Amino acid sequence: MPSFYPIGTEGQPWSESEKATWFANTSRKRSYREEVLNKIEALKSRYDVEQYGSLSYDVERYPLFAIKSRNWQEERPKVLITGGVHGYETSGVQGALAFLDSVAGEYVEQFDLLVLPCISPWGYETINRWNPLCVDPNRSFRADSPSEEAGAAMAYVGAQGTEFLAHLDLHETTDSDKTEFRPALAARDGKPFDESKEGIPDGFYTVDDTHRSTPAFQRAIIDAVRQVTHIAPPDDKGLIIGAPVEQEGVIHYPKKSLFLCGGMTDAPFVTTTEVYPDSPKASPEICNLAQIAAITGALDYLLAQR
């Protein structure tokens, strides 16, 4: 374990004591109410808003909401959009909300939309990847989930009783992945952290599903986003975050076996977007626009296939 990470003993996984120390060192840095809930409230005149739970850490502070386009029709294809599975990945949350506020209305006659904009509100406020129990929600989309964030989202989506054509899961890859979150993961699990193993890609990329790959769908998303921001190149080994590049800006993960959010449905079209907010070429506005472009690029592709 690198000496700069302050919690734990080299080679030893964290006990409850180390996890409690980690939690004690967290603090709220922004307001879920002001930055998310108030925006959801403002959407109620145009969409159906449903509360599907609240987090036990503070049930009043962390209600969980889903936003649905109105007048769902059985024959319309259903599209699921999720954000904030990792609460620190800001444009996943803000991009989903900005999509609903700006251009989603252009698609509600062609698709029934279901949006869970902030699955991990405690993580959003504390700018964390994990939840307070040192559990990564995005490795927890499985039965008997150890993450109440993932469990609540799965239960609500499952209760819709419908098949989804597409699932778009909105994420970011940040410099803090390498400076904080990967070292913390290594320390938590009692494993060495190899700082040289994976770099942070400078640009946007997507993660396709290994077992239901949709190369043309991913390409349409990449082509839409390149109008807003740059696409991540491979590193000198031909990889992006340690994974082979299947086409420009696209890598593959087995989403179901890794218990990723993108694996919680059987939708034939699935992608995880990855925006890079720490680029000198980026800004919060550009990051949100990139998420919107990814969504609209995906929906335009699906419309063209009908």
Residue pairs with C-beta under 8 A, 6 or more apart in sequence:
1 8
1 9
1 10
1 11
1 183
1 186
1 187
1 190
1 192
1 193
2 183
2 193
2 195
4 183
5 183
5 184
5 186
5 187
5 193
7 14
7 18
7 21
7 22
7 25
7 184
7 187
8 14
8 18
8 187
8 188
8 190
10 190
11 190
12 190
13 188
13 189
13 190
14 22
14 134
14 187
14 188
14 189
14 190
18 188
19 133
19 134
19 188
22 134
22 184
22 188
23 132
23 133
23 134
26 126
26 128
26 132
27 126
28 125
28 126
29 125
29 126
29 127
30 124
30 125
30 127
31 125
32 61
32 62
32 118
32 121
32 124
32 125
33 61
35 93
35 94
35 124
36 84
36 93
36 97
36 117
36 118
36 121
36 124
37 63
37 65
39 97
39 101
40 49
40 65
40 67
40 97
40 117
41 49
42 101
43 49
43 67
43 97
43 100
43 101
46 70
46 100
46 105
47 67
47 68
47 69
47 70
47 100
48 67
48 68
48 69
48 70
49 65
49 66
49 67
49 68
50 65
50 66
50 67
50 68
51 63
51 64
51 65
51 66
52 64
52 65
52 66
52 116
52 152
52 153
52 155
52 156
53 63
53 64
53 148
53 152
53 155
53 156
54 60
54 62
54 63
54 64
55 62
55 64
55 121
55 122
55 148
55 149
56 148
57 122
57 131
57 132
58 122
61 121
62 121
62 122
64 116
64 118
64 119
64 121
64 149
64 152
64 153
64 156
65 116
65 117
65 118
66 114
66 115
66 116
66 156
67 100
67 113
67 114
67 115
67 116
67 117
68 112
68 113
68 114
68 115
69 104
69 108
69 111
69 112
69 113
69 114
70 108
72 78
72 112
73 112
76 110
76 111
76 112
77 110
77 111
77 112
77 165
77 166
77 302
78 111
78 112
78 114
78 160
78 162
78 163
78 164
78 165
79 111
79 112
79 113
79 114
79 164
79 165
79 166
79 167
79 168
79 299
79 302
80 114
80 115
80 116
80 157
80 164
80 166
80 167
80 168
80 265
80 267
81 96
81 99
81 113
81 114
81 115
81 116
81 117
81 167
81 168
81 169
81 170
81 295
82 96
82 115
82 116
82 119
82 153
82 167
82 168
82 169
82 170
82 261
83 89
83 92
83 93
83 95
83 96
83 97
83 115
83 116
83 117
83 118
83 119
83 169
83 170
83 291
84 92
84 93
84 96
84 116
84 117
84 118
84 119
84 120
84 121
84 123
84 124
85 92
85 119
85 120
85 137
85 138
85 149
85 150
85 153
85 169
85 171
85 261
86 92
86 120
86 123
86 129
86 136
86 137
86 138
86 171
86 172
87 93
87 118
87 120
87 121
87 122
87 123
87 124
87 125
87 126
87 127
87 128
87 129
88 123
88 124
88 127
88 128
88 129
88 172
88 174
88 176
89 170
89 171
89 172
89 174
89 275
90 124
90 172
90 277
90 284
90 287
91 170
91 172
91 275
91 277
91 284
91 287
91 288
91 290
91 291
92 169
92 170
92 171
92 172
92 273
92 275
92 291
93 117
93 118
93 124
93 170
94 284
94 287
94 288
94 291
95 170
95 275
95 287
95 288
95 289
95 290
95 291
95 292
95 295
96 115
96 117
96 170
96 291
97 117
98 288
98 289
98 291
98 292
99 115
99 291
99 292
99 295
99 296
100 115
100 117
102 292
103 292
103 296
104 113
107 113
107 296
107 299
110 299
110 303
111 165
111 299
111 302
114 157
114 160
114 164
116 153
116 156
116 157
118 124
119 137
119 149
119 150
119 152
119 153
119 261
120 131
120 137
120 149
122 128
122 131
122 132
122 149
123 129
123 130
123 131
123 137
123 149
129 136
129 181
129 184
130 136
130 137
130 184
131 137
131 147
131 148
131 149
133 146
133 147
134 188
135 146
135 147
136 147
136 185
137 147
137 149
137 150
137 261
138 150
138 260
138 261
139 258
139 259
139 260
140 146
140 147
140 149
140 150
140 151
140 259
141 150
141 153
141 154
141 259
141 260
141 261
141 263
141 264
142 150
142 259
145 151
145 154
150 259
150 261
153 261
153 264
154 264
157 264
157 265
163 265
163 266
163 267
164 265
164 266
164 267
165 267
165 268
165 269
165 302
166 267
166 268
166 269
166 270
166 298
166 299
166 302
167 262
167 264
167 265
167 267
167 269
167 270
167 271
168 270
168 271
168 273
168 294
168 295
168 298
169 260
169 261
169 262
169 270
169 271
169 272
169 273
170 272
170 273
170 275
170 291
170 294
170 295
171 272
171 273
171 274
171 275
172 274
172 275
172 276
172 277
172 287
173 200
173 201
173 205
173 241
173 274
173 275
173 276
174 200
174 276
174 277
174 278
175 200
175 278
177 200
178 195
178 198
178 199
178 200
182 193
182 198
183 193
186 192
186 193
187 193
197 242
198 239
198 241
198 242
199 235
199 241
200 241
200 276
200 278
201 232
201 233
201 235
201 240
201 241
201 274
201 276
202 230
202 232
202 233
202 276
202 279
203 229
203 230
203 231
203 232
203 233
203 249
203 276
203 279
204 222
204 225
204 226
204 229
204 230
204 231
204 232
204 249
204 273
204 274
204 275
204 276
204 290
204 294
205 222
205 231
205 232
205 240
205 249
205 250
205 251
205 274
206 218
206 221
206 222
206 249
206 250
206 251
206 271
206 272
206 273
206 274
206 294
207 250
207 251
207 252
207 253
207 255
207 262
207 271
207 272
207 274
208 214
208 215
208 218
208 246
208 250
208 251
208 252
208 253
208 270
208 271
209 252
209 253
209 254
209 255
209 256
209 262
209 263
209 270
210 252
210 253
210 254
210 255
211 254
211 255
211 256
212 268
212 270
213 246
213 252
214 268
214 269
214 270
214 271
215 246
215 247
215 250
216 301
217 269
217 271
217 298
217 301
217 302
218 247
218 249
218 250
218 271
219 247
219 248
219 250
220 297
220 298
220 300
220 301
221 271
221 273
221 294
221 297
221 298
221 301
222 231
222 247
222 248
222 249
222 250
222 297
223 297
224 293
224 294
224 296
224 297
224 298
224 300
225 231
225 273
225 290
225 293
225 294
225 297
227 293
228 286
228 289
228 290
228 293
229 275
229 276
229 279
229 281
229 282
229 286
229 287
229 289
229 290
230 279
230 281
231 248
231 249
232 240
232 249
232 274
232 276
234 240
234 245
238 244
238 245
239 245
239 251
240 249
240 251
241 251
243 251
243 252
243 253
244 251
244 252
245 251
246 252
253 260
253 272
255 262
255 263
255 270
255 272
256 263
257 263
260 272
261 272
262 270
262 271
262 272
263 270
269 298
269 302
271 294
271 298
273 290
273 291
273 294
275 282
275 287
275 290
275 291
276 282
277 284
277 287
